[in-house]
Amino acid sequence: SNRVYFSEGSRIWMKGAGNLTDYSDLKLLHSAPLEVTALTVDWLYERIYYVSSGR
């Protein structure tokens, strides 16, 4: 499955990579209590790891 993950402020979003200008499949995955400063995806086990404000 072709997906793009990105963060904006304290939110982590997921979107299909097929058509990046179509927002109909944009999905909020997580809203962190602090700003997300790092985000990585483990594609093998389909897990997302993030760091909030250096913690």
N, C-alpha and C positions, 0 to 999 in steps of 0.2 A: 504494500500500500504506500503510495507516494504522498507523504504529508510534510508540511513545513510547520515547525514550532518556533515561536518567538515570544519575547517578553516586552512589555511596555509598562514601565513603572512597577507596580506591584502585581501585575496580571500576567499570566501565561496563556497564550492562545495557540490553537491548532487550526490548520487550514489545509485543504487538499491542494496539491501542487499542480494539478492539471491546468487550471486557469486562475492565476493569481489576482486577476481583476474582478472575478466573480466572488462577491462576499457572502453568497447564500450558504456556504458550508463553513463559514468562520465560527469557531466554537471556543468559548472561554473554558479552559481546563481547570485553572486554579487562580485564586486571588490570595496572595501572600499578605501577611501583616506588615511587612516592610518591603522596600524596593528590591526587586530581583536584580542581582548584579552579575550572575553567571548562570548559564543554562546549558545542559548537555543532555543528549538522548542516547540511550543504550538501545540500538536498533535490534540487536539479537534477542534481548529479553523484553523489549518494548516497555522500557521504563524511562522516566524523566527525572533528572536530578537538578537541583538548583541551589544557589546560595543567595540569601537575602541580606543585603547591607553588610557583607563581610562576615557572616556567621554561618 
